[in-house]
Amino acid sequence: MKYNSIKPGIKWLDTSGKPIQAHGFSVFYNQEDKLWYWYGENKEKTDGKGCIWHWGVRLYTSTDLYNWEDKGLIIPPTPEDLNSPLHPTYCVDRPHILYCKKTKKYVAWLKVMADDVSQFMTIMTADQFEGPYEIVHKVYKPLNMDSGDFCLHADEDGKAYIWFERPHFQMICATLSEDYTEVTDEYSVHYDGLIPPYTREAPTYFEHGGYRYLITSGTTGYFPNESRVCRFVDPHGEYEDLGNPFVGDKHQNSFSSQVTSVIQIPETGQYIACGDRWKPQWYTNLISKKIVSGMERYYADYKPDTSSKEVHELPGVEMPRKENTSIARYVWLPIEWEGDKPVISWKSEWQI
């Protein structure tokens, strides 16, 4: 099947006719090859009945952003090694890859959760984007903090940053080391003091008109919620909250999605907000206000964990996974602008 438009929320097939499996993803443009790269969590073996959370990181490429060719796993799972953070029973989420001009290496950061130990990062490097990737830090805690959803960005001058949720009460921005495999001691705290469902997660970075932007979601698990967008100039400076970028969103749940990547099409003024619809069966019957209200009561006595737990080894046991995220779909929508504020409206079908 060949596509010539984008239909948000519809099952999206690759050029071989299989559902695209790249969730919690990033999309960027390879200028040398004139190709778009879409990579994310491969959920092809996740069924909600066994112990498989992921099956590595899968890559797709495209020339038109409509039709995507499966390029296979660039970071495979390690199903034989329960002491590896890449074992499919552990929650390996939201891969982000930067190219480091200084070292000429591709640097991949992975968020990892292993249930009965705290949240941390695994950092890997490769000579080619497609891999193979080798682990540099098996268990890494930036600033010795637990780390949740995150995003990475490198400026043209090579200085790079990570934004990560400190579960579940702060958004941290930290400057990366020159080789992008660690953080420095330069950091700042944002969205401080919030608790679920209002603490911010799933940060997504982009730039426009001299400003930097982050779109974030609230913290309601797989239940979609209202997004927020902020703008700033200095990553370690003040962030200005601009409110909900989604307009006409009657259920206040980001059109039942969670933004994970923003595409800027080169040499145009067009931007695309790209998200996951983790539970497509909830799209027509989920009322976000009821979910948020229930979570407000559930988290009323929530106390953030500010301790710094040392983690060296993983649990070494398989864990049941009750969520079938292999059926998750994608919501890609164009971004428009009201002054300096990005706004996202629903379109059942549209063209770039």
Secondary structure, DSSP 8 states (H G I E B T S, - for coil): ---SSB-TTS--B-TTSSB---EEEEEEEETTTTEEEEEEE--TT--SSSS-S---EEEEEESSSS--EEEEEEE---TT-TTSTTSTTSEEEEEEEEEETTTTEEEEEEEEE-SSS--EEEEEEESSTT---EEEEEEE-GGG----SEEEEE-TTS-EEEEEEETTTEEEEEEE-TTSSSEEEEEEEESTT--TTTS-EEEEEEEETTEEEEEEE-S-TTS----EEEEESSTTS--EE----B-S-TTSSTTT-EEEEEEE-TTSS-EEEEEEES-GGGTTT--HHHHHHHHHHHTTT-----------S---S-------GGG-EEEEEEEEEETTEEEE---SSB--
